Amino acid sequence: MNASDDAQQDPVEPGIGAAPEQPPQFSPYHHPAAGWGAAASVTKVLVGERELLDGPRAILRMNHENGGFDCPGCAWPDDLKGLHLDICENGIKHVTWEMTRKRVDRAFFAAHTVTELMEWSDFALEDQGRLTEPMVYDAATDHYVPISWPDAFALVGRTLRELDDPNQAAYYTSGRLGNEATFLYQLMARELGTNNLPDCSNMCHEASGRALTASIGTGKGTADLKDWEATDALFIMGVNAASNAPRMLTALAEAYRRGAQIVHVNPLVEAAATRTIVPHELVDMALFKATRTSTLNLQVRIGGDMALLRGMAKALLEQAPADPKALDLQFIERHTTGFEKYRAVCEADSWEEIERQSGLSRRDILRAARVYREADRSIISWCLGVTQHEHGVDTVREIVNLLLLRGNLGREGAGPSPVRGHSNVQGNRSCGIDHRPGAAFLDRLAEVCRIDPPREHGKDTVNTIKAMHDGSIKVFIGMGGNFALAAPDTPYTYAGLRSCELTVHVSTKLNRSHIVHGRQALILPCLGRTEKDQQRGGLQNTSVEDSMSMVHLSRGMKRPGSPQLLSEPAIIAGMARAALPDSATPWEWYVEDYDRIRDTMAEVLDGFEDFNRRVRLPLGFRIRQPARELVFLTPSGRAEFSCAPLPDVVPAPGTLALGTMRSHDQWNTTIYSDNDRYRGIKNLRTLVFLNREDMRERGIGEFDPVDVTSTARDGSTRSLHGYLAVPYDIPRGCAAGYMPEMNVLCAIGDYSTQSDQPIMKHLKVTVERAG
């Protein structure tokens, strides 16, 4: 069951989990999310990692403001009530995976060539444990060999200084990077003369930021956790909360108990959209008492979300003449522009077309509209199921349109609420990681830091890969993450990385990106979120921003896994000083005490004023959102209705729309096993979920091997051979499978023209029985 790319000469096997020891199994999951299943999984993880003492200690310190560390997993906000167990199964997996006692040291690298490691599964690579010292690739022996920190920094600095153009380097950021390191990283890149700052947001919520900025003048959601606790209706779109933001289950259960309506919109009915037993609710655990987490589930076709939203808006507009409360006309008149044009667009869209594009009946759309109409306050929340499409920006703007119709903005219990996936991915953007920086930010950066930052836009993720491929980017530096597997068009990305003169990866564990490297390559090991960060000024805190704009401190609790590990700010400062030997920026002084970095950030970053004091308040502070106060930083000074036409998302005859997703036993590209408990899968990742009627039409039975072929915009094809078909409750014409294995199907040119995001949730594929 190997993955290959028919359009490329370099076949690859994208990341897979541990080799299954048993035959694949599938049995639909009918149990509550979390509960005893999660408890059993956590216990297994703690035993397997031999962390029966430090593991529970870490669990009790995770997501706590007083000396605790922030979970390095998802970006869901910390509990406002100070719960002692504000944790989840995936967070504990993530922490114990980082706290492992296993080590990848010089003896390991001496025993294995890079060519040999290329054949290992991604599970096997990461399962070797924590990196312990800096390593450099030796082409003569095909091994990584030790290098001192000063020599590693010198190599980076020399290579950057010798570039013909500073734009020949790219500086990638994963969401794991703390705010202080983020600020230093972008400062280094801009002092060197480039805005080439691609980040993981380019692949996940870029559409959200662009849409919200266009509609309401801010790139973030306006709702916070207090709003979730006060709302009358929650609409959860394109989110698999039980795996991607498991602590959301607590909010959903509490909302249901107080009588809120909860509507889940997703092609698959995920476990989080049914019932849950919240593990820290001990009485419910003891009694096996589950709480519902939804009042309505709508299975839209892949890409059909915008048509559903348009249908709900059309219903409100049709009801308005007889029902004055269907629309908030006073809000619309005072705070918006473009309403009459939007009304005309809704009137022009027929119910027949709305039904066809959404894959839902008019009756179901009206049920959703009724929930929205009867709620005094509504929140609409979404994730990658909405954004990773060609029309992702238009869909998010349609979400705002619907909210504006009933004045669900600027008041408690209402507003847009995107769910960020990775801890601090939103903080990265807030603290300067942006390949399209605004003039006001650059002006303040120039004034405070006394540099001359470049003004032209840099390259995002997709264009960075293209530039590596054609040789116009020669140096790639990655702060965290696993770029080789997270990016689209896996063979194309591999070739781009291998074309670089130098690749540098700052990481905690071995991964595929270290094995797919440039002609020169460095692995620079850093402290994990759980580890103590001792600098000259004492133990340091770092700050992170959650999905709802709360900024708070995180402090590690464990002794570092190796005495040679450096913090991310220290590594960035070391590279910066080597590349900018005459720089007036006090890199070393900053690293001595992170309060100094925060003082500078307070002068540069809007919303971070008085940073050091406010971040030490209980639960930290919330970055102000002008739109929450009905201040709209748009050209019109008002919230702006969007009038985009409905896209045609119905697959052509014989084709399917395929969306990639994570399994439950996975976090981003880190795969813990070949199981997916909430979808009833055991011992299998190389699969494709299909509608039973679509299988019958193609003569495909359960676990039959199939070939999955995508067709790119340029007409080229990419195929995965021998994947196993699994019948699933998914709309006709739709299919789903796991990333990163299926990233190979997304061509580098298949990205949204609205957001430049790879369209990993809407690939055009054919599925046929393997010959």
Stockholm file with secondary structure:
# STOCKHOLM 1.0

chainA/1-771         MNASDDAQQDPVEPGIGAAPEQPPQFSPYHHPAAGWGAAASVTKVLVGERELLDGPRAILRMNHENGGFDCPGCAWPDDLKGLHLDICENGIKHVTWEMTRKRVDRAFFAAHTVTELMEWSDFALEDQGRLTEPMVYDAATDHYVPISWPDAFALVGRTLRELDDPNQAAYYTSGRLGNEATFLYQLMARELGTNNLPDCSNMCHEASGRALTASIGTGKGTADLKDWEATDALFIMGVNAASNAPRMLTALAEAYRRGAQIVHVNPLVEAAATRTIVPHELVDMALFKATRTSTLNLQVRIGGDMALLRGMAKALLEQAPADPKALDLQFIERHTTGFEKYRAVCEADSWEEIERQSGLSRRDILRAARVYREADRSIISWCLGVTQHEHGVDTVREIVNLLLLRGNLGREGAGPSPVRGHSNVQGNRSCGIDHRPGAAFLDRLAEVCRIDPPREHGKDTVNTIKAMHDGSIKVFIGMGGNFALAAPDTPYTYAGLRSCELTVHVSTKLNRSHIVHGRQALILPCLGRTEKDQQRGGLQNTSVEDSMSMVHLSRGMKRPGSPQLLSEPAIIAGMARAALPDSATPWEWYVEDYDRIRDTMAEVLDGFEDFNRRVRLPLGFRIRQPARELVFLTPSGRAEFSCAPLPDVVPAPGTLALGTMRSHDQWNTTIYSDNDRYRGIKNLRTLVFLNREDMRERGIGEFDPVDVTSTARDGSTRSLHGYLAVPYDIPRGCAAGYMPEMNVLCAIGDYSTQSDQPIMKHLKVTVERAG
#=GR chainA/1-771 SS CCBCCTTSSSCCCCCCCSCCSSCCEECCCCSCEEHHHHHHHHHHHHHHTTCTTHHHHHHHHBTCTTTCBCCSSCCCCCCTTCCTTCCCHHHHHHHHHHSCSCEECHHHHHHCCHHHHHTSCHHHHHHTCEECSCEEEETTTTEEEECCHHHHHHHHHHHHHTCSSGGGEEEEECTTSCHHHHHHHHHHHHHHTCCCCCBGGGGTTHHHHHHHHHHHSCSSCCCCHHHHHHCSEEEEESCCHHHHSTTHHHHHHHHHHTTCEEEEECSSCCGGGTEEECTTCHHHHHHTCCEECCSEEECCCTTCHHHHHHHHHHHHHHHTTTCGGGSCHHHHHHHEECHHHHHHHHHHSCHHHHHHHHCSCHHHHHHHHHHHHHCSSEEEEECHHHHSSTTHHHHHHHHHHHHHHTTCSSSTTCEEEECCCSTTHHHHHHTTCCSSCCHHHHHHHHHHHCCCCCCSCCCCHHHHHHHHHHTSCCEEEEESSCHHHHSSSHHHHHHHHHHSSEEEEEESBCCHHHHSCCSEEEEEEBCCTTBCCEETTEECCEEEECTTSEEEEECCCBCCSSTTCBCHHHHHHHHHHHHCTTCCSCHHHHHHCHHHHHHHHHHHSTTCTTHHHHTTSTTCEECCCGGGGTCCCSTTSSEECCCCCCCCCCCCTTCEEEEEECCSSEETTEECCSCBGGGTEESCCSEEEECHHHHHHTTCCTTCEEEEEEECTTSCEEEEEEEEEEECSCCTTEEEEETTGGGGGSCTTCBCTTTCCBCTTCEEEEEEECC
#=GC SS_cons         CCBCCTTSSSCCCCCCCSCCSSCCEECCCCSCEEHHHHHHHHHHHHHHTTCTTHHHHHHHHBTCTTTCBCCSSCCCCCCTTCCTTCCCHHHHHHHHHHSCSCEECHHHHHHCCHHHHHTSCHHHHHHTCEECSCEEEETTTTEEEECCHHHHHHHHHHHHHTCSSGGGEEEEECTTSCHHHHHHHHHHHHHHTCCCCCBGGGGTTHHHHHHHHHHHSCSSCCCCHHHHHHCSEEEEESCCHHHHSTTHHHHHHHHHHTTCEEEEECSSCCGGGTEEECTTCHHHHHHTCCEECCSEEECCCTTCHHHHHHHHHHHHHHHTTTCGGGSCHHHHHHHEECHHHHHHHHHHSCHHHHHHHHCSCHHHHHHHHHHHHHCSSEEEEECHHHHSSTTHHHHHHHHHHHHHHTTCSSSTTCEEEECCCSTTHHHHHHTTCCSSCCHHHHHHHHHHHCCCCCCSCCCCHHHHHHHHHHTSCCEEEEESSCHHHHSSSHHHHHHHHHHSSEEEEEESBCCHHHHSCCSEEEEEEBCCTTBCCEETTEECCEEEECTTSEEEEECCCBCCSSTTCBCHHHHHHHHHHHHCTTCCSCHHHHHHCHHHHHHHHHHHSTTCTTHHHHTTSTTCEECCCGGGGTCCCSTTSSEECCCCCCCCCCCCTTCEEEEEECCSSEETTEECCSCBGGGTEESCCSEEEECHHHHHHTTCCTTCEEEEEEECTTSCEEEEEEEEEEECSCCTTEEEEETTGGGGGSCTTCBCTTTCCBCTTCEEEEEEECC
//
